[in-house]
Amino acid sequence: MRSAFLVVLFASGALLAPQARAQSEGAISIARVQYGGGGDWYSGDPLPTLIEYARRHALLDISPEPATVELTSDRLFLHPFLFLNGHGNIAISEEEAGRLRRYLTSGGFLYVNDDYGMDEALRRELAKVFPEQELTPLAASHPIYSAHFRFPDGLPKIHEHDGEAAQGLGLFHEGRLVVFYAYQSDLADGWEPEGVHPDPPEVRERALQMGVNLLVYAMTQGVDS
C-alpha cells in the first residue's frame, strides 16, 4: 500500500514510512484527536466499526483498536490518519496549531466530522493552522469520492440535523488534500455500532463506504491535479 506519509518518530529522531511501520507492527494505527475548549471530543465510539468494515471490504491493514492522541504528543506523528469529532466548541493553542500544520505538511491527513454545532469554532481554529487559506468545497469529481467506492454526487447525507445539504470541504498543501471536513453529513453517526442510532441499513452502508474512501485516500494519496 503506497503512502506519501512519513512518520516522524521523535524518540529516535528517525523518519519511518507507514510501510515500515506496517511491517514492524503488523498494522497502521489511526487516532482520534483529543482537544480542549469544552467540546466532547470523546463522543461516540464510531472508529472500531469503520476499521472492521475497512479491513473486510478494502483489505486495509489497520489496527483494530484506534488510538487517542493530543496534538502536543510526539505520538501524533505515528498515525497517518486523524479523526476529529464532537459538538460545540473546540480550541487549540498556537503550539498545537503549529504541530498540526507540521503533521499535515509532512503527509498526514485529518478527517473532521461535524457531529453538530462545531462549525463556527472549527473554522476559527483551522484558520490558526492554515491562515493563508479557507475551507474549499470539493467537487463531486474529486478523487476522494471514488477512492474505493463511487459517490458520483459527492458526500452522502447521513444525519439530517438542520436539513441542509451535505458538504465536503477541504484544506490543501502543495496541491494535496490534507484536511477533509464533512459538514452537515455526520458520517460517524453511521459508523456507530448497529442500533446506536436509527439509521437504515442502506444509510449505514453509505456512511461506512465513504469512511473507507477517506481511509484509502489518506493511505494512498498523491498530489491532486
N, C-alpha and C positions, 0 to 999 in steps of 0.2 A: 504494500500500500504506500503510494507516494505521498509525501507531505513536505510543504515548504517550511514547516515549523522547526526551529532549532531550540531545544530545551536548554535553558541556562541553569546550570547546577552550581549555585553559589558556594556550596560547601567545599567543592573541589576546584572551582574556577573553570570547570570544563564545559564544553558545548556538546550536547548529545542530541542527535536526531531521534524522532519518535520511533523509527525503525529499530534503532539500537535499544531503546527502552522496551519495545515490544519483545525483542529477542531475549533481553536480560530478565525481564519481569513477567513475560507471558501475555501482557495486555497493556493497552494505553488507558490511562486514568483521565476521567473528566471530573470537573469540580463545580460545585455551587459556590457563588460568591457571598461571603458574609460581610455586610456593610453596616454603617452607622446611620443615624438620623431618625431612628424610631420606627422605620419600616420593618415589616415582617419578612425578612429575607429567608426565613426558615419555613414559610408557609407551604403546606402540602408536601407530598413525597412522590413527585412525578418521575424522577430520573430512573429508578430501577426498572420500571415498566418499559420506558423508552429504550433503555440499554438492552434489555432482554429481547425486545422486538427487533432492534438493530442487529443484534448478534444472530438472530434467526433469519432475518429477511435480507440483510446486506452483508452478512458474514464479517462484520466489523469486530476486530479483536479488542474489545473494550472491557475493562474490569467491571464485573457485575456490581460492585459497590462504589458509588460515586464518593468523591471526597468533598470536604468543605474547606475553603481557603479564604484567608483575609488578603487584601491587596498588599499589605505590608509584609506578608510572609515570603520567605525565599522559596517556599514550595509552590508559589504561584506559577513559576516557570516550568514546573513538572507536568502541567496539564495543558494540552493543545486546544482544549475546548472548555470555555467557562459558561455557566448558566447563572443568570441573574433574574430573580423573580421577586414579586411582592406587591403590596398595596401601599399607596400613600407615599410618605417621604423617604427619600434616600439622600445620604450626604457622604461625600468623600472628601478627604483633605487634599491639599495641594500635593503632598507627598504621595498619597495614594493615586492621584491623577497622573502624576509623573511615572509611577510604577506601572500603571495600567497602560499608559502610552508606550512605554518601553516593551511591555509584554506584547502588545498588538503589533508594533512595528517590527518586532523580532519574528513574527509569523503566527502569533496566537490569534484566537478567534473568540469573540464574545457574543453569546446569544442573550438578548434581553426579552423577557416575557412580561407583557403588560397584564398582570393579573387583575388590574383595575385600579385606577386612581393615582398611578405613579408618573403619568406622562410629564406633567409640568416639572416635577423635581428631577426626573431623569434627564430631560433635555438640558436643564440648568447644569447638572453635574457632568454630563458628557461634553459640555462646552469647555470645561476645565481640561479635558483630555485632548480634544482637538478643537482649539479655539478658532482655527483657521477655516473651519467648515461646519455646515449644518447637516442634519439628517436629511438624506435624499431618498425620495420614493423610488423603489426599484421597479423597472418594467417587468411585465409578466414573462418576457423573453429572457430574463436574467438566468444564468446557469444554475442558480440555487434552486430554481423551481423545476429543474429536470436532472438534478444531480444523480438521482436513482429512480424515483417515481416522478411522473409527469403531472404538473399542475399548470395547465395552459392558461388558466385565468389568474394565476398568481396565488397569493397567500389565502388559504382557506379560512372561513369564518367558523370558529368552534363554539364560542360562548357569546351570547347576544350583548350583554352589558347595556350600552346605550343604543344598540341597534345600528351603529354606524358601520360602514364597510370596513373590512379588514385591510390593513396597510402594512406592507413590508418596507421598512426604511433602513438605510444603510449609511455607514461611515467607511471611508476608504483610505488606504495608504499606498501610494505609488501604484494606483490602479487596482489594488486588491481590496476586496470587501473584507473588512476586519471586524465590523460590528453589524449584526443583523437585529433589528428591533421589530418585533411583531406587535403592532398596535391594533387594539380593538379586535383581537383574534383569540388570545388566551389559549395557545396550543397546549400548554401544560395542563389545562383543565381536562383535555382528552388523553393526557398521558397518565393521569392518576389511575390507580387500580380500579377495575370494573366495579361499579356500584357506589363509588365515592360521589360521583356526580351523575345526574340522569341523562347522560349523553347517549343517543342511539349508537348501536354498533358501527354504523357506517360513518358517523361523525368521529368517533374514537379512532377508527381506521385512518381517516384523512389526517387527523392530528398526528398519529404515530408515523404515518408515511412522510409527512412534512418534517417531522423531527429527524427521521432517517436522512432526509435530504440535507438538513443542517449539518449533521454529523459527517456525512460523506463529503459534502462540500468543504467543511473545515479541515478534514484529514487529507484532502487531495487537491486543495485549491492552488491555482496558479495566478497569473495576472489576468484580470478581466479585460476584455477588449472593449 
